[in-house]
């Protein structure tokens, strides 16, 4: 038997006993060392449609058992495991659109990362990465979320010297700041409702950390950019209001990237006339694929992203409720749950 953290409703997470997974010939069993709490894990509408479930999809652990056909892996190795993996053969995969692969959407780790052990199916081994000894377990929990940011920055088309506005300065926003600086962005503007986040963004590389009050974001961006507005806008919060604010701050020929889904049924009004003549591109970026996780790991190895800067809180599994409550606070960036060695 093993302990798992199972969610029944938002705010209702219970530590329960569950059977330890058994593996097949092409699979591995991983003993969890740490698992991050994802931004999506604190979105009530997103979680409730999945409940009940064992939480966690940002895990790092030690391989406990290896099936006879799971070539290239051995017990005792420390690994990051992506909870989804593509087939690499379908039309979507050939185009590099891994998250549109049906296999990607159906694959998963069992029962989840917030468990003492989890099973990694054969398909997921294609996006299971061995952790360098130089990196900590807490560095490892950054790999999946950082990979989502890698994909986002690439899709935005950000070029060296261009200005970028990042709306929402939680963990994902802060990683956008770090990667934009690493890629040689010109003016980097972070914006949030909380002053402490705006100040932290400046510490992590933003040129400006704006505190948003009412509808003053566009005017602040106009002043900073001397009227040209932002070349790239990353909208973190999944709300029509944030998307409208991002559009208002986007310059002519800009790209606006929606990083988080809005809840089902929420709508926003967009004037296609203005989009057309200003040539503003609106694109989404959802999750990440194996190319992104590998680039993410390389960035963490180089110190571009580090647990030292970004993991602000950690809790043992027994305090899972405190961990999730903390993850919802403005002072928290990445919150990790750790397991007994």
BELSUL-V514084 format. One record per helix or strand. SS is the DSSP state (h for helix, s for strand). FROM is the first residue (numbers start at 0). TO is the last residue. If there is no record, write none. Layout:
BEGIN
ss = [SS	SS]
from = [FROM	FROM]
to = [TO	TO]
END
This chain:
BEGIN
ss = [s	s	s	h	h	s	s	s	h	h	h	s	s	s	h	s	h	h	s	h	s	h	s	h	s	h	s	h	s	h	h	s	h	s]
from = [1	11	27	38	43	52	57	77	90	97	101	108	114	116	122	127	136	141	163	170	187	194	207	216	229	239	249	271	280	289	306	310	316	333]
to = [8	17	35	41	47	53	65	81	93	99	105	109	114	119	126	129	139	155	166	181	191	202	210	223	234	247	257	277	283	300	309	315	326	337]
END
